[in-house]
Amino acid sequence: MPDAGSQGRSTLYYPLVGLLIGCLLCFSYYLLSDLTGSLKPALILALWVGITGALHLDGLADLADAWIGGGGDRGRTLDIMKDSRSGPVAVTVLVLLLLIKFSALETLSMDHQWSVLLVAPIVGRSALLAALCYIPYARAGGIGEVLADNLPRKKVLWVLSGSILPIPLLWGWDGLLAVMLVVAGFLLLKRALINRIGGITGDAAGAICELLEAVFLVCLALLL
C-alpha cells in the first residue's frame, strides 16, 4: 500500500485523470458522430457516469441526504453522511443534476461545441483537488484525511493554474466568465460546508466535483 506521502502527491494528478476521461468522452463523440437528436448526449452522459463508476455522484447523494436530514446539526449531518442508503432527497438531487448535465450537453451538441467534453472533467477534478487543499477536513480518520494532510500544497496552485489556463484560450471571454463562475461556486460551497460541518469529507469533495462540472457545462451552454 502506498505511504501517506505518495497518496498525498497522487492528488496532483487529479486534473490529468480528468483529461483522460475527457479524451474518452471525445472519442465516444467521434464514434457516435452519425447519431442525431438527444440520443448522442444521453449515451455520452451514460458513458461519463460509467467511466467514473458514479463515485462522485454517490458522494453528492450522501451529502444531499445529510444536508436536509441533519437539520443544521453538525454531528447529525456527519452521521447521516455515513449511511450508504439513499433517501428521496438524494434521488431527487441526482436526477436533477443528470438532467441539467444532459440538457447542457444537448445544447452544446447543437452548437457543435463538443470540445467542452475534453475540459469539463478537468474542471471537476481540479475542483476536487482545490477542495482537499483549501478546505479543512471535517472528519477525523476520514478516507480523504490522509490525502488532505499530505498533499504538496505549494504545487497545487501551479497545477490548478495549468488546468484552468487553456479555458480562456479556447473560448475567450466566455471561457474566462465560466471560470469565474466556477470559482464563485467553489467559494460558496466552501463557505456553506465550513458553516455546516466545519469543512469537507470525502463525500463533500465528490459533490463539489459533480456540482462544479455541472456549473461549467451550463455556463458554456448559455454563453456559446
N, CA, C and O of each residue as an XYZ file, in Angstrom:
896
protein
N       0.852     -1.195      0.000
C       0.000      0.000      0.000
C       0.885      1.243      0.000
O       1.863      1.288      0.747
N       0.572      2.261     -0.821
C       1.397      3.470     -0.858
C       1.420      4.172      0.492
O       0.441      4.148      1.238
N       2.574      4.809      0.795
C       2.651      5.536      2.048
C       1.851      6.834      1.937
O       1.371      7.198      0.864
N       1.719      7.529      3.086
C       0.883      8.731      3.135
C       1.382      9.813      2.184
O       0.584     10.506      1.555
N       2.702      9.957      2.080
C       3.258     10.964      1.189
C       2.908     10.703     -0.266
O       2.569     11.626     -1.007
N       2.992      9.433     -0.672
C       2.651      9.074     -2.054
C       1.174      9.302     -2.335
O       0.800      9.758     -3.416
N       0.340      8.981     -1.354
C      -1.090      9.215     -1.524
C      -1.374     10.703     -1.665
O      -2.201     11.105     -2.484
N      -0.697     11.518     -0.873
C      -0.890     12.961     -0.959
C      -0.450     13.507     -2.306
O      -1.145     14.334     -2.898
N       0.703     13.052     -2.798
C       1.205     13.524     -4.094
C       0.307     13.086     -5.247
O       0.251     13.748     -6.283
N      -0.382     11.987     -5.067
C      -1.254     11.490     -6.143
C      -2.372     12.472     -6.466
O      -2.896     12.463     -7.580
N      -2.742     13.311     -5.518
C      -3.828     14.269     -5.762
C      -3.465     15.266     -6.859
O      -4.350     15.809     -7.520
N      -2.170     15.510     -7.056
C      -1.751     16.451     -8.096
C      -2.114     15.943     -9.494
O      -2.143     16.720    -10.449
N      -2.388     14.644     -9.615
C      -2.702     14.061    -10.917
C      -4.209     14.008    -11.179
O      -4.635     13.499    -12.216
N      -5.012     14.522    -10.261
C      -6.463     14.505    -10.473
C      -6.870     15.193    -11.782
O      -7.660     14.627    -12.537
N      -6.349     16.407    -12.078
C      -6.721     17.026    -13.362
C      -6.300     16.181    -14.565
O      -6.982     16.174    -15.590
N      -5.174     15.467    -14.440
C      -4.741     14.593    -15.530
C      -5.721     13.437    -15.720
O      -5.984     13.018    -16.847
N      -6.258     12.927    -14.617
C      -7.310     11.906    -14.706
C      -8.520     12.493    -15.431
O      -9.144     11.828    -16.257
N      -8.844     13.751    -15.111
C      -9.936     14.418    -15.809
C      -9.681     14.524    -17.298
O     -10.597     14.359    -18.104
N      -8.422     14.804    -17.672
C      -8.062     14.874    -19.090
C      -8.265     13.527    -19.768
O      -8.763     13.468    -20.891
N      -7.884     12.446    -19.098
C      -8.072     11.111    -19.654
C      -9.560     10.821    -19.868
O      -9.954     10.288    -20.905
N     -10.375     11.177    -18.878
C     -11.819     10.989    -19.023
C     -12.343     11.811    -20.200
O     -13.148     11.334    -21.000
N     -11.865     13.070    -20.291
C     -12.281     13.930    -21.391
C     -11.909     13.358    -22.746
O     -12.694     13.444    -23.691
N     -10.724     12.775    -22.855
C     -10.300     12.154    -24.123
C     -11.217     10.992    -24.498
O     -11.578     10.835    -25.664
N     -11.589     10.186    -23.518
C     -12.501      9.070    -23.782
C     -13.870      9.569    -24.223
O     -14.493      8.982    -25.108
N     -14.339     10.649    -23.609
C     -15.640     11.209    -23.998
C     -15.595     11.777    -25.414
O     -16.536     11.603    -26.189
N     -14.498     12.455    -25.745
C     -14.367     12.991    -27.104
C     -14.281     11.866    -28.137
O     -14.835     11.980    -29.231
N     -13.598     10.799    -27.793
C     -13.517      9.652    -28.700
C     -14.896      9.033    -28.896
O     -15.248      8.618    -30.000
N     -15.678      8.974    -27.812
C     -17.032      8.428    -27.934
C     -17.898      9.334    -28.801
O     -18.755      8.853    -29.543
N     -17.676     10.651    -28.709
C     -18.407     11.582    -29.569
C     -18.089     11.296    -31.041
O     -18.976     11.319    -31.894
N     -16.830     11.030    -31.316
C     -16.424     10.707    -32.696
C     -17.103      9.425    -33.175
O     -17.585      9.358    -34.306
N     -17.139      8.412    -32.315
C     -17.756      7.148    -32.696
C     -19.261      7.296    -32.920
O     -19.849      6.572    -33.724
N     -19.879      8.240    -32.203
C     -21.331      8.425    -32.290
C     -21.707      9.580    -33.212
O     -22.829     10.083    -33.160
N     -20.776      9.993    -34.046
C     -20.981     11.206    -34.846
C     -22.168     11.092    -35.808
O     -22.721     12.112    -36.218
N     -22.567      9.876    -36.172
C     -23.686      9.713    -37.102
C     -25.046      9.830    -36.415
O     -26.073      9.941    -37.084
N     -25.053      9.806    -35.081
C     -26.320      9.907    -34.363
C     -26.787     11.355    -34.321
O     -25.980     12.284    -34.311
N     -28.088     11.526    -34.297
C     -28.649     12.866    -34.186
C     -29.639     12.917    -33.026
O     -30.008     11.889    -32.460
N     -30.057     14.122    -32.687
C     -31.050     14.282    -31.638
C     -30.485     14.070    -30.252
O     -29.302     14.309    -30.006
N     -31.339     13.619    -29.346
C     -30.987     13.514    -27.931
C     -30.228     12.247    -27.577
O     -29.668     12.141    -26.486
N     -30.207     11.288    -28.490
C     -29.580     10.008    -28.155
C     -28.090     10.150    -27.923
O     -27.541      9.513    -27.024
N     -27.419     10.983    -28.726
C     -25.976     11.128    -28.585
C     -25.585     11.683    -27.210
O     -24.770     11.062    -26.528
N     -26.140     12.846    -26.767
C     -25.763     13.327    -25.426
C     -26.165     12.362    -24.319
O     -25.482     12.273    -23.299
N     -27.276     11.631    -24.509
C     -27.696     10.672    -23.486
C     -26.679      9.541    -23.349
O     -26.327      9.154    -22.234
N     -26.205      9.011    -24.478
C     -25.224      7.928    -24.430
C     -23.888      8.410    -23.876
O     -23.227      7.695    -23.122
N     -23.495      9.621    -24.251
C     -22.223     10.148    -23.751
C     -22.300     10.391    -22.250
O     -21.338     10.123    -21.530
N     -23.434     10.896    -21.772
C     -23.585     11.092    -20.328
C     -23.567      9.749    -19.601
O     -22.978      9.632    -18.527
N     -24.212      8.735    -20.185
C     -24.191      7.406    -19.572
C     -22.771      6.864    -19.508
O     -22.375      6.261    -18.510
N     -22.008      7.079    -20.572
C     -20.609      6.651    -20.582
C     -19.815      7.415    -19.529
O     -18.985      6.831    -18.832
N     -20.063      8.704    -19.410
C     -19.383      9.546    -18.417
C     -19.597      8.989    -17.013
O     -18.655      8.859    -16.231
N     -20.848      8.665    -16.710
C     -21.162      8.090    -15.397
C     -20.478      6.739    -15.234
O     -19.950      6.425    -14.166
N     -20.490      5.936    -16.305
C     -19.885      4.620    -16.218
C     -18.384      4.658    -16.025
O     -17.837      3.869    -15.254
N     -17.706      5.573    -16.722
C     -16.250      5.687    -16.596
C     -15.851      5.991    -15.161
O     -14.876      5.439    -14.650
N     -16.601      6.863    -14.520
C     -16.263      7.285    -13.154
C     -16.834      6.357    -12.094
O     -16.560      6.530    -10.906
N     -17.625      5.374    -12.509
C     -18.234      4.476    -11.540
C     -19.233      5.156    -10.635
O     -19.545      4.649     -9.558
N     -19.741      6.302    -11.060
C     -20.693      7.096    -10.265
C     -20.142      7.422     -8.874
O     -20.901      7.668     -7.936
N     -18.819      7.419     -8.756
C     -18.184      7.613     -7.451
C     -18.572      8.945     -6.820
O     -18.983      8.996     -5.661
N     -18.438     10.016     -7.587
C     -18.716     11.338     -7.023
C     -20.214     11.614     -6.949
O     -20.656     12.410     -6.121
N     -20.995     10.967     -7.804
C     -22.449     11.056     -7.687
C     -22.909     10.450     -6.366
O     -23.843     10.947     -5.736
N     -22.247      9.376     -5.955
C     -22.563      8.763     -4.664
C     -22.271      9.743     -3.529
O     -23.037      9.833     -2.570
N     -21.163     10.476     -3.639
C     -20.848     11.481     -2.627
C     -21.883     12.587     -2.583
O     -22.266     13.050     -1.509
N     -22.337     13.012     -3.763
C     -23.369     14.046     -3.820
C     -24.666     13.555     -3.189
O     -25.328     14.303     -2.469
N     -25.031     12.302     -3.454
C     -26.254     11.736     -2.872
C     -26.167     11.706     -1.350
O     -27.113     12.093     -0.664
N     -25.035     11.249     -0.823
C     -24.866     11.190      0.632
C     -24.917     12.579      1.247
O     -25.527     12.767      2.300
N     -24.286     13.551      0.606
C     -24.294     14.911      1.134
C     -25.695     15.502      1.097
O     -26.105     16.179      2.040
N     -26.440     15.253      0.013
C     -27.794     15.796     -0.104
C     -28.697     15.264      1.004
O     -29.423     16.029      1.640
N     -28.653     13.956      1.232
C     -29.445     13.371      2.319
C     -29.061     13.959      3.667
O     -29.923     14.321      4.468
N     -27.754     14.050      3.910
C     -27.276     14.540      5.200
C     -27.596     16.017      5.391
O     -27.894     16.452      6.504
N     -27.534     16.786      4.313
C     -27.752     18.229      4.413
C     -29.173     18.534      4.868
O     -29.397     19.405      5.709
N     -30.132     17.800      4.299
C     -31.531     18.013      4.672
C     -31.859     17.294      5.981
O     -32.467     17.871      6.883
N     -31.450     16.038      6.071
C     -31.777     15.254      7.262
C     -31.066     15.718      8.515
O     -31.550     15.490      9.623
N     -29.905     16.376      8.351
C     -29.148     16.814      9.518
C     -29.772     17.973     10.263
O     -29.445     18.233     11.421
N     -30.677     18.669      9.588
C     -31.394     19.754     10.263
C     -30.506     20.851     10.812
O     -30.874     21.503     11.789
N     -29.358     21.071     10.219
C     -28.464     22.128     10.678
C     -27.503     21.704     11.771
O     -26.662     22.501     12.187
N     -27.604     20.467     12.249
C     -26.728     19.972     13.311
C     -25.509     19.288     12.706
O     -25.640     18.394     11.871
N     -24.321     19.715     13.132
C     -23.088     19.195     12.548
C     -22.941     17.688     12.755
O     -22.692     16.947     11.805
N     -23.097     17.241     14.001
C     -22.909     15.829     14.298
C     -23.896     14.934     13.568
O     -23.526     13.890     13.032
N     -25.164     15.354     13.551
C     -26.178     14.551     12.869
C     -25.916     14.524     11.360
O     -26.101     13.491     10.717
N     -25.488     15.651     10.800
C     -25.183     15.701      9.370
C     -24.066     14.718      9.026
O     -24.165     13.982      8.044
N     -23.007     14.705      9.830
C     -21.892     13.785      9.576
C     -22.314     12.336      9.751
O     -21.851     11.463      9.018
N     -23.188     12.071     10.717
C     -23.647     10.699     10.943
C     -24.476     10.196      9.764
O     -24.292      9.069      9.305
N     -25.389     11.033      9.279
C     -26.230     10.624      8.148
C     -25.386     10.393      6.906
O     -25.694      9.520      6.095
N     -24.320     11.174      6.754
C     -23.467     11.033      5.584
C     -22.797      9.660      5.529
O     -22.426      9.192      4.452
N     -22.642      9.020      6.676
C     -22.038      7.689      6.714
C     -22.992      6.604      6.213
O     -22.560      5.522      5.815
N     -24.292      6.905      6.238
C     -25.299      5.914      5.842
C     -25.263      5.735      4.328
O     -25.428      6.705      3.587
N     -25.055      4.529      3.871
C     -24.934      4.265      2.435
C     -26.277      4.260      1.713
O     -26.314      4.282      0.482
N     -27.376      4.233      2.457
C     -28.696      4.230      1.827
C     -29.039      5.614      1.308
O     -28.665      6.620      1.911
N     -29.755      5.665      0.186
C     -30.155      6.932     -0.416
C     -31.644      7.162     -0.207
O     -32.466      6.300     -0.518
N     -31.978      8.319      0.318
C     -33.363      8.693      0.520
C     -33.913      9.476     -0.658
O     -33.220      9.646     -1.661
N     -35.150      9.958     -0.555
C     -35.768     10.689     -1.662
C     -35.040     11.975     -2.030
O     -35.036     12.367     -3.197
N     -34.425     12.639     -1.056
C     -33.679     13.867     -1.347
C     -32.492     13.546     -2.248
O     -32.245     14.246     -3.230
N     -31.757     12.488     -1.913
C     -30.595     12.099     -2.712
C     -31.008     11.761     -4.142
O     -30.367     12.195     -5.099
N     -32.083     10.984     -4.281
C     -32.540     10.582     -5.613
C     -32.963     11.807     -6.425
O     -32.648     11.914     -7.610
N     -33.675     12.724     -5.781
C     -34.124     13.941     -6.463
C     -32.945     14.778     -6.941
O     -32.941     15.260     -8.074
N     -31.951     14.952     -6.085
C     -30.779     15.756     -6.441
C     -30.022     15.117     -7.596
O     -29.589     15.812     -8.515
N     -29.858     13.802     -7.557
C     -29.138     13.121     -8.639
C     -29.882     13.233     -9.966
O     -29.270     13.482    -11.005
N     -31.196     13.050     -9.930
C     -31.985     13.160    -11.162
C     -31.875     14.570    -11.735
O     -31.694     14.743    -12.940
N     -31.986     15.577    -10.869
C     -31.901     16.963    -11.336
C     -30.520     17.267    -11.914
O     -30.408     17.907    -12.959
N     -29.475     16.808    -11.235
C     -28.122     17.075    -11.726
C     -27.889     16.427    -13.092
O     -27.359     17.065    -14.002
N     -28.281     15.169    -13.234
C     -28.085     14.474    -14.504
C     -28.943     15.096    -15.606
O     -28.524     15.157    -16.762
N     -30.142     15.556    -15.246
C     -30.990     16.227    -16.228
C     -30.351     17.529    -16.700
O     -30.376     17.844    -17.889
N     -29.786     18.272    -15.774
C     -29.106     19.529    -16.129
C     -27.899     19.252    -17.018
O     -27.695     19.933    -18.023
N     -27.102     18.257    -16.650
C     -25.938     17.913    -17.470
C     -26.364     17.475    -18.870
O     -25.770     17.884    -19.868
N     -27.397     16.642    -18.929
C     -27.879     16.180    -20.233
C     -28.352     17.355    -21.089
O     -28.032     17.431    -22.276
N     -29.108     18.261    -20.492
C     -29.626     19.401    -21.243
C     -28.494     20.291    -21.739
O     -28.534     20.785    -22.866
N     -27.481     20.495    -20.892
C     -26.335     21.308    -21.306
C     -25.580     20.626    -22.449
O     -25.180     21.285    -23.409
N     -25.386     19.316    -22.347
C     -24.700     18.588    -23.414
C     -25.495     18.624    -24.716
O     -24.919     18.744    -25.797
N     -26.805     18.520    -24.612
C     -27.640     18.584    -25.810
C     -27.528     19.952    -26.475
O     -27.414     20.042    -27.698
N     -27.560     21.015    -25.675
C     -27.417     22.365    -26.221
C     -26.064     22.545    -26.887
O     -25.975     23.104    -27.981
N     -25.027     22.080    -26.243
C     -23.681     22.216    -26.805
C     -23.516     21.387    -28.073
O     -22.789     21.784    -28.983
N     -24.187     20.236    -28.139
C     -24.075     19.406    -29.339
C     -24.736     20.098    -30.524
O     -24.270     19.970    -31.656
N     -25.813     20.826    -30.272
C     -26.478     21.562    -31.343
C     -25.568     22.646    -31.914
O     -25.632     22.961    -33.103
N     -24.725     23.212    -31.057
C     -23.802     24.260    -31.498
C     -22.426     23.707    -31.860
O     -21.500     24.467    -32.140
N     -22.298     22.377    -31.852
C     -21.035     21.713    -32.198
C     -19.882     22.166    -31.289
O     -18.749     22.344    -31.738
N     -20.199     22.344    -30.013
C     -19.188     22.779    -29.047
C     -18.741     21.598    -28.184
O     -18.768     21.666    -26.955
N     -18.335     20.529    -28.839
C     -18.020     19.321    -28.082
C     -16.616     19.303    -27.495
O     -16.249     18.357    -26.798
N     -15.825     20.339    -27.766
C     -14.526     20.425    -27.089
C     -14.703     20.580    -25.574
O     -13.776     20.326    -24.805
N     -15.902     21.001    -25.158
C     -16.167     21.124    -23.721
C     -16.088     19.762    -23.038
O     -15.815     19.684    -21.840
N     -16.327     18.684    -23.794
C     -16.220     17.344    -23.216
C     -14.806     17.053    -22.730
O     -14.611     16.308    -21.770
N     -13.835     17.640    -23.393
C     -12.447     17.436    -23.003
C     -12.114     18.170    -21.718
O     -11.306     17.701    -20.917
N     -12.746     19.334    -21.523
C     -12.346     20.239    -20.446
C     -13.169     20.052    -19.166
O     -12.633     20.182    -18.065
N     -14.465     19.749    -19.302
C     -15.329     19.682    -18.120
C     -14.830     18.695    -17.057
O     -14.847     19.041    -15.876
N     -14.380     17.469    -17.424
C     -13.865     16.583    -16.377
C     -12.601     17.121    -15.707
O     -12.354     16.835    -14.535
N     -11.801     17.895    -16.435
C     -10.613     18.517    -15.832
C     -11.046     19.543    -14.788
O     -10.460     19.623    -13.708
N     -12.078     20.330    -15.115
C     -12.593     21.326    -14.174
C     -13.094     20.652    -12.895
O     -12.805     21.109    -11.789
N     -13.845     19.563    -13.055
C     -14.373     18.869    -11.883
C     -13.286     18.325    -10.981
O     -13.370     18.451     -9.759
N     -12.263     17.719    -11.571
C     -11.199     17.143    -10.743
C     -10.232     18.199    -10.221
O      -9.578     17.983     -9.201
N     -10.134     19.328    -10.899
C      -9.380     20.459    -10.346
C     -10.097     21.007     -9.121
O      -9.461     21.382     -8.136
N     -11.425     21.050     -9.185
C     -12.211     21.489     -8.024
C     -12.034     20.525     -6.860
O     -11.971     20.943     -5.704
N     -11.953     19.233     -7.166
C     -11.725     18.228     -6.128
C     -10.368     18.438     -5.461
O     -10.257     18.362     -4.237
N      -9.338     18.702     -6.263
C      -8.006     18.989     -5.725
C      -8.021     20.252     -4.877
O      -7.437     20.288     -3.793
N      -8.693     21.295     -5.376
C      -8.778     22.553     -4.626
C      -9.502     22.358     -3.300
O      -9.132     22.959     -2.292
N     -10.530     21.521     -3.301
C     -11.274     21.269     -2.070
C     -10.389     20.623     -1.014
O     -10.420     21.021      0.151
N      -9.600     19.632     -1.412
C      -8.717     18.957     -0.464
C      -7.623     19.884      0.055
O      -7.141     19.727      1.176
N      -7.238     20.854     -0.777
C      -6.145     21.746     -0.403
C      -6.617     22.935      0.426
O      -5.966     23.316      1.399
N      -7.750     23.523      0.042
C      -8.136     24.821      0.593
C      -9.323     24.794      1.552
O      -9.713     25.831      2.090
N      -9.895     23.616      1.766
C     -10.989     23.496      2.736
C     -10.540     22.526      3.826
O     -10.065     21.435      3.511
N     -10.678     22.895      5.096
C     -10.252     21.981      6.173
C     -11.057     20.685      6.147
O     -12.220     20.661      5.743
N     -10.402     19.604      6.592
C     -11.084     18.315      6.610
C     -11.900     18.194      7.888
O     -11.409     18.481      8.980
N     -13.156     17.765      7.744
C     -14.100     17.868      8.861
C     -14.143     16.629      9.746
O     -14.496     16.725     10.922
N     -13.791     15.473      9.202
C     -13.975     14.233      9.948
C     -12.631     13.571     10.220
O     -11.934     13.164      9.291
N     -12.272     13.465     11.482
C     -11.013     12.813     11.852
C     -11.064     11.341     11.455
O     -12.035     10.643     11.748
N     -10.012     10.878     10.787
C      -9.960      9.490     10.379
C     -10.714      9.188      9.108
O     -10.845      8.024      8.728
N     -11.220     10.228      8.433
C     -11.941     10.019      7.188
C     -11.011      9.556      6.078
O      -9.792      9.701      6.171
N     -11.604      8.997      5.022
C     -10.814      8.445      3.921
C      -9.930      9.506      3.289
O      -8.780      9.239      2.941
N     -10.469     10.712      3.141
C      -9.721     11.764      2.469
C      -8.763     12.527      3.351
O      -8.031     13.390      2.867
N      -8.750     12.222      4.659
C      -7.905     12.986      5.572
C      -6.421     12.793      5.248
O      -5.640     13.743      5.308
N      -6.040     11.567      4.906
C      -4.640     11.301      4.559
C      -4.234     12.103      3.333
O      -3.136     12.656      3.280
N      -5.121     12.165      2.351
C      -4.837     12.939      1.139
C      -4.704     14.418      1.464
O      -3.759     15.073      1.023
N      -5.654     14.947      2.237
C      -5.646     16.368      2.561
C      -4.434     16.766      3.397
O      -3.893     17.860      3.234
N      -4.010     15.878      4.290
C      -2.894     16.198      5.187
C      -1.535     16.086      4.499
O      -0.558     16.673      4.964
N      -1.464     15.343      3.405
C      -0.154     15.056      2.810
C       0.019     15.561      1.388
O       1.046     15.294      0.764
N      -0.956     16.281      0.863
C      -0.772     16.784     -0.499
C       0.236     17.933     -0.502
O       0.265     18.728      0.437
N       1.059     18.027     -1.540
C       2.087     19.077     -1.614
C       1.463     20.424     -1.997
O       1.321     20.741     -3.178
N       1.098     21.202     -0.991
C       0.284     22.404     -1.198
C       0.974     23.448     -2.068
O       0.300     24.181     -2.792
N       2.278     23.531     -2.016
C       2.975     24.548     -2.808
C       2.832     24.296     -4.303
O       2.933     25.225     -5.103
N       2.597     23.048     -4.679
C       2.475     22.708     -6.098
C       1.035     22.784     -6.596
O       0.790     22.802     -7.802
N       0.086     22.828     -5.667
C      -1.321     22.774     -6.060
C      -1.700     23.965     -6.932
O      -2.381     23.808     -7.946
N      -1.255     25.163     -6.533
C      -1.619     26.366     -7.290
C      -1.119     26.289     -8.727
O      -1.813     26.717     -9.649
N       0.082     25.745     -8.924
C       0.628     25.614    -10.273
C      -0.189     24.617    -11.093
O      -0.457     24.846    -12.273
N      -0.580     23.520    -10.469
C      -1.387     22.522    -11.167
C      -2.743     23.099    -11.549
O      -3.216     22.910    -12.670
N      -3.365     23.805    -10.609
C      -4.675     24.399    -10.893
C      -4.582     25.463    -11.979
O      -5.447     25.548    -12.850
N      -3.538     26.267    -11.924
C      -3.367     27.309    -12.944
C      -3.185     26.686    -14.325
O      -3.766     27.152    -15.305
N      -2.374     25.631    -14.395
C      -2.163     24.964    -15.668
C      -3.414     24.290    -16.195
O      -3.583     24.147    -17.406
N      -4.304     23.869    -15.283
C      -5.541     23.206    -15.698
C      -6.571     24.208    -16.207
O      -7.355     23.899    -17.104
N      -6.565     25.409    -15.635
C      -7.587     26.409    -15.958
C      -7.176     27.300    -17.123
O      -8.034     27.781    -17.864
N      -5.871     27.529    -17.295
C      -5.381     28.463    -18.309
C      -5.901     28.190    -19.721
O      -6.214     29.143    -20.434
N      -6.006     26.922    -20.158
C      -6.470     26.694    -21.536
C      -7.906     27.143    -21.786
O      -8.284     27.350    -22.939
N      -8.713     27.298    -20.745
C     -10.139     27.586    -20.948
C     -10.355     28.946    -21.612
O     -11.077     29.015    -22.607
N      -9.750     30.050    -21.098
C      -9.894     31.325    -21.822
C      -9.247     31.292    -23.206
O      -9.683     32.002    -24.111
N      -8.211     30.472    -23.374
C      -7.588     30.372    -24.691
C      -8.519     29.701    -25.699
O      -8.494     30.023    -26.887
N      -9.340     28.767    -25.216
C     -10.263     28.061    -26.098
C     -11.507     28.883    -26.414
O     -11.978     28.898    -27.551
N     -12.040     29.574    -25.389
C     -13.339     30.227    -25.551
C     -13.323     31.728    -25.234
O     -14.383     32.346    -25.131
N     -12.142     32.314    -25.079
C     -12.046     33.762    -24.906
C     -12.730     34.251    -23.642
O     -12.622     33.639    -22.580
N     -13.441     35.375    -23.778
C     -14.101     35.982    -22.618
C     -15.189     35.080    -22.053
O     -15.423     35.066    -20.844
N     -15.852     34.331    -22.921
C     -16.862     33.390    -22.429
C     -16.224     32.336    -21.528
O     -16.782     31.981    -20.489
N     -15.060     31.839    -21.924
C     -14.355     30.872    -21.097
C     -13.908     31.459    -19.780
O     -13.989     30.808    -18.738
N     -13.428     32.708    -19.827
C     -12.990     33.373    -18.605
C     -14.165     33.569    -17.651
O     -14.027     33.368    -16.445
N     -15.319     33.959    -18.189
C     -16.506     34.132    -17.345
C     -16.933     32.807    -16.732
O     -17.325     32.756    -15.566
N     -16.859     31.740    -17.513
C     -17.212     30.423    -16.984
C     -16.286     30.031    -15.835
O     -16.740     29.493    -14.825
N     -14.989     30.301    -15.987
C     -14.032     30.015    -14.914
C     -14.366     30.827    -13.663
O     -14.324     30.301    -12.550
N     -14.697     32.100    -13.844
C     -15.026     32.961    -12.708
C     -16.267     32.456    -11.974
O     -16.323     32.499    -10.745
N     -17.254     31.980    -12.718
C     -18.465     31.461    -12.084
C     -18.190     30.139    -11.357
O     -18.776     29.870    -10.308
N     -17.310     29.329    -11.911
C     -16.928     28.086    -11.231
C     -16.199     28.405     -9.924
O     -16.465     27.785     -8.895
N     -15.287     29.366     -9.969
C     -14.575     29.774     -8.750
C     -15.547     30.331     -7.720
O     -15.437     30.031     -6.532
N     -16.503     31.144     -8.175
C     -17.512     31.681     -7.259
C     -18.330     30.553     -6.639
O     -18.629     30.577     -5.445
N     -18.690     29.561     -7.458
C     -19.414     28.410     -6.933
C     -18.610     27.643     -5.902
O     -19.150     27.185     -4.895
N     -17.315     27.505     -6.157
C     -16.436     26.825     -5.200
C     -16.405     27.566     -3.866
O     -16.495     26.945     -2.806
N     -16.279     28.871     -3.916
C     -16.215     29.667     -2.687
C     -17.521     29.592     -1.904
O     -17.505     29.549     -0.674
N     -18.648     29.577     -2.607
C     -19.940     29.456     -1.930
C     -20.079     28.090     -1.258
O     -20.546     27.994     -0.123
N     -19.669     27.034     -1.967
C     -19.731     25.699     -1.378
C     -18.784     25.571     -0.193
O     -19.120     24.945      0.812
N     -17.605     26.162     -0.312
C     -16.652     26.141      0.795
C     -17.245     26.787      2.038
O     -17.156     26.239      3.137
N     -17.844     27.945      1.857
C     -18.435     28.651      2.997
C     -19.573     27.853      3.616
O     -19.676     27.750      4.838
N     -20.431     27.286      2.761
C     -21.565     26.517      3.274
C     -21.105     25.287      4.049
O     -21.657     24.978      5.104
N     -20.094     24.581      3.532
C     -19.617     23.370      4.196
C     -18.923     23.687      5.513
O     -19.098     22.964      6.494
N     -18.142     24.753      5.548
C     -17.474     25.129      6.793
C     -18.504     25.527      7.848
O     -18.370     25.175      9.020
N     -19.527     26.259      7.425
C     -20.559     26.685      8.373
C     -21.367     25.515      8.908
O     -21.780     25.516     10.068
N     -21.595     24.506      8.051
C     -22.444     23.394      8.481
C     -21.668     22.304      9.207
O     -22.061     21.892     10.298
N     -20.564     21.828      8.614
C     -19.872     20.671      9.216
C     -18.405     20.946      9.530
O     -17.683     20.042      9.951
N     -17.961     22.178      9.330
C     -16.587     22.520      9.665
C     -15.578     22.247      8.568
O     -14.376     22.376      8.802
N     -16.026     21.873      7.375
C     -15.088     21.603      6.283
C     -15.652     20.578      5.322
O     -16.863     20.520      5.108
N     -14.778     19.766      4.740
C     -15.218     18.758      3.785
C     -15.030     17.359      4.339
O     -14.310     17.138      5.313
N     -15.693     16.433      3.693
C     -15.454     14.998      3.844
C     -15.210     14.451      2.437
O     -15.263     15.202      1.463
N     -14.949     13.172      2.328
C     -14.793     12.588      1.007
C     -16.052     12.748      0.169
O     -15.979     13.039     -1.025
N     -17.219     12.555      0.804
C     -18.483     12.728      0.095
C     -18.651     14.169     -0.379
O     -19.074     14.409     -1.510
N     -18.322     15.122      0.481
C     -18.480     16.530      0.122
C     -17.536     16.910     -1.016
O     -17.910     17.683     -1.898
N     -16.320     16.375     -1.005
C     -15.374     16.662     -2.085
C     -15.907     16.124     -3.410
O     -15.803     16.793     -4.438
N     -16.478     14.917     -3.392
C     -17.075     14.359     -4.599
C     -18.243     15.195     -5.081
O     -18.422     15.384     -6.284
N     -19.041     15.697     -4.145
C     -20.175     16.548     -4.505
C     -19.697     17.833     -5.167
O     -20.306     18.298     -6.130
N     -18.616     18.406     -4.662
C     -18.053     19.616     -5.267
C     -17.644     19.347     -6.706
O     -17.896     20.167     -7.589
N     -17.018     18.207     -6.947
C     -16.611     17.829     -8.309
C     -17.822     17.795     -9.234
O     -17.795     18.389    -10.312
N     -18.874     17.110     -8.825
C     -20.057     16.967     -9.670
C     -20.771     18.303     -9.884
O     -21.156     18.631    -11.006
N     -20.944     19.061     -8.820
C     -21.687     20.314     -8.930
C     -20.966     21.328     -9.811
O     -21.600     22.016    -10.612
N     -19.652     21.423     -9.671
C     -18.918     22.417    -10.451
C     -18.721     21.970    -11.897
O     -18.590     22.815    -12.783
N     -18.696     20.680    -12.153
C     -18.767     20.213    -13.542
C     -20.058     20.703    -14.187
O     -20.059     21.194    -15.316
N     -21.161     20.559    -13.444
C     -22.455     20.988    -13.969
C     -22.494     22.495    -14.182
O     -23.023     22.967    -15.189
N     -21.939     23.253    -13.242
C     -21.889     24.716    -13.387
C     -21.130     25.093    -14.654
O     -21.569     25.958    -15.413
N     -19.996     24.448    -14.879
C     -19.182     24.745    -16.053
C     -19.937     24.421    -17.346
O     -19.925     25.217    -18.285
N     -20.587     23.268    -17.398
C     -21.336     22.887    -18.585
C     -22.473     23.869    -18.872
O     -22.679     24.280    -20.014
N     -23.201     24.234    -17.826
C     -24.327     25.162    -18.002
C     -23.833     26.531    -18.460
O     -24.429     27.146    -19.344
N     -22.749     27.004    -17.861
C     -22.197     28.313    -18.246
C     -21.859     28.344    -19.728
O     -22.236     29.282    -20.430
N     -21.154     27.329    -20.208
C     -20.768     27.319    -21.613
C     -21.977     27.099    -22.531
O     -22.031     27.641    -23.634
N     -22.935     26.307    -22.071
C     -24.152     26.103    -22.871
C     -24.906     27.423    -23.038
O     -25.491     27.670    -24.092
N     -24.898     28.264    -22.020
C     -25.590     29.556    -22.079
C     -24.801     30.601    -22.850
O     -25.380     31.468    -23.505
N     -23.468     30.517    -22.771
C     -22.633     31.582    -23.318
C     -22.238     31.362    -24.784
O     -22.118     32.319    -25.549
N     -22.039     30.100    -25.166
C     -21.505     29.846    -26.508
C     -22.593     29.797    -27.569
O     -22.298     29.591    -28.746
